[in-house]
Amino acid sequence: MHDLNADLHCHSRYSDGTLTPKALAERAHANGVALWALTDHDETSGLAEAEAAAQSLGLDFLAGVEVSVTFAGETVHIVGLGFDPNDLALREGLARTRGGRLTRARAMADGLAQVGVGGAFEGALRYVSNPELMSRTHFARWLVDTGVCSDTGSVFRRYLSEGKPGFVPHRWAGLGEAVRWITQAGGVAVVAHPARYKFTVNEEFALFSEFKAHGGQGVELLTSSHGHADTIKYTGMAQEFGLLASRGSDFHSPHESRIDLGGLPDLPAGVLPVWQSLAHRVRRAT
């Protein structure tokens, strides 16, 4: 089961990806993915389309979402897998988490205008399918396409990371809230791309400890932002905390993402794959 090509983290146009759920399903299938999950940010509206497309292709599917959480002053992402998308508490919690993004986006545009980059709100809005989920990624795409920056990485370094003119912090869901929404809806909560967070050793230990105490069950070992050393480190964390192992490309766009859907290596030995505990929640291809 460690060599199953499962891709359990990617984004569609319903959040900050560039492809439709149907196009993502087709790309995953073409790339040899055997088990796929769509995990849009704080949004489940694309799941019905994604599941229908997966079923038509003979691709096994899990409902997914990536919940934005504030922990120790840092934005952390918790992936939910295999839950009931119609669960009322989950839907209401995600709606509250999405709230405030447009206000934040206008503040980001104001910050950019103060350093001579005008029209950013209207420009970024052209890249948005769901205004409730307007994000830094949409601003980054506009800044690249208008020639202000050469690539999205330089946009974040110059304008959109903490301390830069377009950065505006936002208070997201609490860690315990996010985990409960997912688990009480029948799913498994997973810490997404843990190497990305700028935590001290003590803060990271607190994150994993509290996540586990709230009922969290998994951690991403393989993802586009993890190198080999990161995989080794978080394999050890999974073993220390008794967490299931997940993998997902975090694919957003054919032109932006480091790793394509289905392009990750196998999970390392010595861990239990998250999909083994979710077999009853997989929407099997017919």
N, C-alpha and C positions, 0 to 999 in steps of 0.2 A: 504493500500500500504506500510505501515511501516514494515510489517512482510514479505514482499517479500524477498525470499532468493536470493538476487543479490550479486554476487561476481565480482567486477569491478576493480580488481587490482591483476594481477599475471604475471608470467614470464616463457617463454619457452626457449628452447635451442637456439632460435634466438638471445637471449641476455644472461642473466646469470642464467637462470633456467636450470634444468637437464632433463626435459621431453619435448617431442614433443608437438606441439599444439593439435594434435589428442589425445594424451594421457591425456593432461590436460582437454580437452572437455569430455572425457570419465570419468575422475575422478570427474569433476564438476557435471556431470549428475548423477553419482552413489551416490554422496553426497547430492543430492536433490537441487542443484542450479537451479533456474528457469530463471535467466538472468545472462549471463556471458560475460566478456570482457577480451581479452588478451591485456596486456599493456607492451610490451617489451620496454627496454630502448632505446630511440632514434631510433627505428626500427619498420617498419611495414611489413616486409617481411613474417612474419608468419600468417598474418591476413587471407589470402585466404584459407590456410589450416585449420585454426581455424574455420572459418565460415562454410566451407564445412563439417567439423566434427560435429559442433553444429547442422547444418541442418539435418544431417543423424540421429542424436539422438533425434530430437524434442526439442532442447534446444535453447531458444531465445538468440541472440548474438548482441553485440555492438562492433564496431571497437574501438580499444584503443591503446594508446601509453603512455609512461612515459618519459617526456622531462627533460633533465638535465639542470639546470639553475644556474647561479651564482648570488647571491643577498647578499649584505653586507658582502662579503668575504666568504660566506657559500654556499655549494651546496644544492640547493632546488630542489625538484622534482614536476613537474606539470603533472598531468594525463590529457590526452585528451580523450574524449568519444564521440562516435557518429559522427565522422567527415568522410569526403570522403577521403579514403586512396590514391586516385589517384590525389589529389590536388597538383599542381606543386610546389607552394610556400612552402607547408608543406614538401613535399619530399626533396626539395632542402635545406630547413632549417635543417631538420634532418640529411642530409648527411654532412652538415658543422659541426654540433654538434658532429657527430661521428668522424670527422677528428681529428687526433692527439692522438688517444687512444693508438696506437702501440708505438709511441714515448714515451708517458707517461709510458707505461708498461715496456719499456726497462730501463727507468730511475728508476722505482720502483725496478726492478731486480738488477740494479747497487747498489742501496741503501742497499738491502738485502745482496748482496755479500760482502759489506764493513763490515758487522757484522757476516760474516762467513756462510751465507746461499747462497751457490753457485748454479748455474743452474736453478734459479727460472724462468727466462723467458721461457726457453725451457720446463720446467716442467709444468708451468701454461698453456702454449700454447696447451698442450695435452687435456685440458679440454674445449677448445674454439671451438665452431662451426662456429662462425663468427668473424674472427680476427679484424674486424673494431670495435668490441664491447668487446675487452679484458678488463677486469676490476679487481678490488681488489678481488672480489668473486672468480675468477678463481685462483688467487694466494693463497687465503685462502684454497681452496679445495686441492690444491697440498701440501701445508704445513701440512695439517691435514693427508692426505693420506700417506705422507712420514714420519710421526711421529715427525715432528718438534714441532707441537702443538697438544693438545688433541681435540680441537674443534675450529670451526670458530670464536667463540667469543674471545677466547684467542689469536687467530692470530691477530685480529684487535687491541686488547689491547696491544699486545707486538710489533707488526710490522707495521700495516697498517693504524693506526689512526694518526691524526695530531700530529706532533712532534716525531713520531716514524721513524725508519730508512727506511721503505718501503713506506712512504707516500709521494706522489707527487701531489701538487695541479694542477688543470686544469681549464682553463677559458671556461665555458660552454656558452650556449645561454643567452641572456638577458631576464628578466622576461616579458617585453612587447613583445619581439619577439615571445617567446614561446606561450603566450596567443593568439596573433594575428594569428599565424600559425594555431592553433586549431580552433579558432572561425571563421576565414575567410574560413575555410574548412567545415563549417557547424556544428562544434562540440561544446562541453562544456568543459571549462578548470576547473580543480579541484586541489586545493592544497593537495598534498599527505602527509600523516602521519606528520602533523605539529608539534607534540610533539617531534619529533626527532631532530629538529633544535635547536642549542645552541644560541638562540637569547636573547637579553635583552627584557624587556617589550616594550621599545620604538622601537626596531628593528622589533619585531614581529608585532606591530601595523602598522609600515611602510610597511611591507610585505603585510599584508591584505589590507591596504589602496590602495597601488599601484596595487596590483592584481585586486582589484575591479575596479579601475579607468581604467585599460587596457582592461576591459571586462571579467575578470574572474568571474565565476558564482558559483563554488562549493568548498566544503572542505570535506575531509575524516574525519568522526567522529569515525568510527569503522575500525580498522586495527590491525595487529598482534603486532605492537609495542606500542599500546595505552592501558593503563589501564583504570579502571573505572573513576578515577579522570580526566584523559585526555579527555575522552568522554564528561564528564560534562563540562569541560572548553571549549572545542571547539564547543559544542552545543550552549553555550552562545556566542561564536564568530560568529557562523553561524547566530544566531538571530540578533546580533549587526550589522553585515555587510550585512544582507539580502542575505545570500548564501545558495544554495541548499546543502543537506546532501548526502554524498556518503559513501559506505562501500566496503571494499575489503581486502582479506586476505593477500595480498602481498606474495602469495605463490611462492616459488622457487623450493623446492625439498621435497620429502617425508621424507628425513633424516635430513633436516636442518630447516624446517619452524616450527614456534611455533604453527601456526593455519593452519589446512587443508582447502582446498577449501570448501566453504559453511559452515564453522564452526563458523561464527560470530553470536552474538546475534542480535535481531531486532534493527532497528534504534529507538532512543528515540522519545517520543511524542514532539510536538511543533516545528518540523522542516519539510521542504518539501523535499521529496526524489528526488534525481537528475533524476531518471528514469522517473518521471512524465513529465519532460520537454523534454525528449528524446524519447517519445513513437513513434514519426514519424520516428526516426532514427534506431529503433530496427529492426534487421533482424529476422523476425518472423519464427519460425519453421513451416514447412509445413507438 
